[in-house]
Amino acid sequence: MSSEVRGSVIIPAHDEGSNILRTLEPLCPLMSRGLQVIVVPNGCTDRTAELARAIPGVEVIELSRGSKTAALNAGDEAATSWPRLYLDADITIGTDAVAELLERLSMPGALAGRPRSRYLTVDCSALVRAYYRARERMPELSAHLWGAGAYALTEAGHARVGRFPEVVADDVYVDSRFDRAEITFGTTGAAVVRCPRTARALLRTLRRVRRGPAALAAAGIVEASSVQIGGLRVLLSSVRSIGALADAVVYAAFVLLARVQPTKAPDREWERDDTQRVAPA
């Protein structure tokens, strides 16, 4: 890899004071090599903006309204480099993984990409660990821009996406704009996704995740078939042992339960799991 790093990282953040330093730390060595890092705190009531500003070189744009898509668009307006990595504020991605992905997307013809992902289930319940073991046995679920809390676009790729619309599942929307063959996947390191610690928290997360694509399909923004990934056949094909079968049963149970929505779904622009968030620095 070259010593220079071209590109921008845009991080929308809503009350992420407990995570933002952990997310920014691996990016610091790259800023001295040319990487532009923009944090967009939106609707925050904690120290997210203050903590981000404490790191030399990080650009901070504060928005009063809590809206991830508004934060993504504000970051785009301030960014000056391509490609651009859109990174959730609770995701940790290694220095080498960022550099490699941006370099891959600097090649002629590149449009979109994402890093490999790794699920961190330390301190999670046994049921949660079983769910993610089953999920990791299904490579089809990692062949999209969603799922890693991070995706990247080149200038040509972004032209296809346009301005981020007011949607909940921005990663699903962006993914729907590309064929699988047009997505570049990183091979170095991984984006670390911290998983819900309890079965109840996981179920809430799955219900939230399911609402986003369903709303996109209902609005005609994406085709319903593009957000129906996996299924029983894919799950069963991943079973190679008794242990894997047990994990698959747990996975299927969570998926089925997630289809049963609460009487009234929360009406908030930012919904997330707080069980995996650490104490503020």
Residue pairs with C-beta under 8 A, 6 or more apart in sequence:
1 99
1 100
1 103
2 103
3 33
4 33
4 34
5 30
5 33
5 34
5 35
5 98
5 99
5 102
5 103
6 34
6 35
6 81
6 82
6 83
6 102
6 106
7 35
7 36
7 81
7 82
7 83
7 84
7 85
7 102
7 105
7 106
7 152
8 35
8 36
8 37
8 38
8 75
8 79
8 80
8 81
8 82
8 83
8 84
8 85
9 27
9 35
9 36
9 37
9 38
9 84
9 85
9 87
9 98
10 38
10 40
10 72
10 75
10 76
10 79
10 84
10 85
10 86
10 87
11 20
11 23
11 24
11 37
11 38
11 39
11 40
11 75
11 87
11 88
11 89
12 40
12 42
12 68
12 71
12 72
12 75
12 86
12 88
12 89
13 20
13 39
13 40
13 41
13 42
13 44
13 48
13 52
13 71
13 89
14 41
14 42
14 43
14 44
14 48
14 66
14 68
14 71
14 89
14 270
14 272
15 43
15 44
15 45
15 46
15 48
15 270
16 23
16 41
16 44
16 46
16 48
16 89
16 90
17 44
17 46
17 47
17 48
17 51
17 280
17 281
18 277
18 278
18 279
18 280
18 281
19 89
19 90
19 277
19 278
20 39
20 48
20 51
20 52
20 89
21 51
21 55
21 281
22 92
22 278
23 87
23 89
23 90
23 91
23 92
24 37
24 39
24 52
24 55
24 58
26 92
26 93
26 94
26 95
26 98
27 35
27 37
27 95
27 98
28 55
28 57
29 95
30 37
30 95
30 98
30 99
31 37
31 56
31 57
31 58
32 57
33 99
34 81
35 81
35 98
35 102
36 59
36 79
36 80
36 81
37 57
37 58
37 59
38 58
38 59
38 60
38 61
38 75
38 78
38 79
39 48
39 49
39 52
39 58
39 59
39 60
39 61
39 89
40 60
40 61
40 62
40 63
40 71
40 72
40 74
40 75
41 48
41 49
41 52
41 60
41 61
41 62
41 63
41 71
42 62
42 63
42 64
42 65
42 66
42 67
42 68
42 70
42 71
42 74
43 63
43 64
43 65
43 66
43 67
43 269
43 270
44 62
44 66
46 280
47 280
48 89
49 60
49 62
51 281
52 58
52 60
53 60
59 78
61 74
61 75
61 78
63 70
63 71
63 74
65 269
66 268
66 269
66 270
67 166
67 269
67 270
68 170
68 269
68 270
69 164
69 165
69 166
69 167
69 170
70 166
72 86
72 164
72 170
73 163
73 164
75 86
76 84
76 158
76 163
76 164
82 154
82 155
82 158
83 102
83 105
83 106
83 110
83 113
83 152
83 153
83 154
83 155
83 157
84 152
84 153
84 158
85 98
85 101
85 102
85 150
85 151
85 152
86 150
86 151
86 152
86 153
86 170
87 93
87 149
87 150
88 149
88 150
90 149
90 194
90 272
90 276
90 277
91 148
91 149
91 150
91 191
91 192
91 193
92 191
92 192
93 115
93 150
93 189
93 190
93 191
93 192
94 188
94 189
94 190
96 188
96 189
97 115
97 116
97 186
97 188
97 189
97 190
97 191
98 115
99 188
100 186
100 187
100 188
100 189
101 113
101 114
101 115
101 152
101 184
101 186
102 152
104 110
104 113
104 184
104 186
105 112
105 113
105 152
105 153
105 154
105 184
106 154
110 154
110 156
110 157
110 184
111 153
111 154
111 156
111 157
111 160
111 178
111 182
111 183
111 184
112 145
112 151
112 152
112 153
112 154
112 157
112 174
112 177
112 178
112 182
112 183
112 184
113 151
113 152
113 183
113 184
113 185
113 186
114 144
114 145
114 148
114 150
114 151
114 152
114 183
114 185
114 186
114 191
115 148
115 150
115 185
115 186
115 189
115 190
115 191
116 142
116 148
116 185
116 186
116 187
116 189
116 190
116 191
117 142
117 147
117 148
117 149
117 150
117 190
117 191
117 192
117 193
118 190
118 191
118 192
118 193
119 132
119 135
119 136
119 193
119 195
120 192
120 193
120 194
120 195
121 128
121 129
121 132
121 195
123 197
124 132
124 195
124 196
124 197
124 198
125 197
125 198
125 199
127 199
127 202
127 250
127 254
128 195
128 196
128 197
128 198
128 199
128 202
130 246
130 247
130 250
130 251
131 202
131 247
131 250
131 251
131 254
132 195
133 244
133 247
134 235
134 238
134 244
134 247
134 248
134 250
134 251
135 141
135 251
137 238
137 239
137 244
137 247
138 230
138 234
138 235
138 238
140 229
140 230
140 234
141 147
141 229
141 230
142 148
143 180
143 183
144 175
144 180
144 183
144 229
145 151
145 171
145 174
145 175
145 178
145 183
146 169
146 171
146 172
146 175
147 171
147 193
148 191
148 193
149 191
149 193
150 191
151 171
151 174
151 175
153 161
153 174
157 178
157 182
160 177
160 178
161 173
161 174
161 177
164 170
164 173
165 173
165 221
167 173
167 212
167 215
167 216
167 221
168 211
168 212
168 215
168 269
169 209
169 212
169 213
169 215
169 216
172 212
172 213
172 216
172 222
172 227
173 216
173 221
173 222
175 226
176 216
176 221
176 222
176 223
176 226
176 227
194 276
195 202
195 276
196 202
196 204
196 205
196 273
196 275
196 276
197 275
197 276
198 275
199 254
201 273
201 275
202 254
202 273
203 254
203 257
203 258
204 273
205 273
206 254
206 255
206 257
206 258
207 258
207 261
207 262
207 265
208 271
208 272
209 258
210 258
210 259
211 261
211 265
213 222
213 227
214 227
216 222
216 227
217 223
217 224
217 227
232 252
235 248
235 251
235 252
236 248
238 244
238 248
239 245
239 248
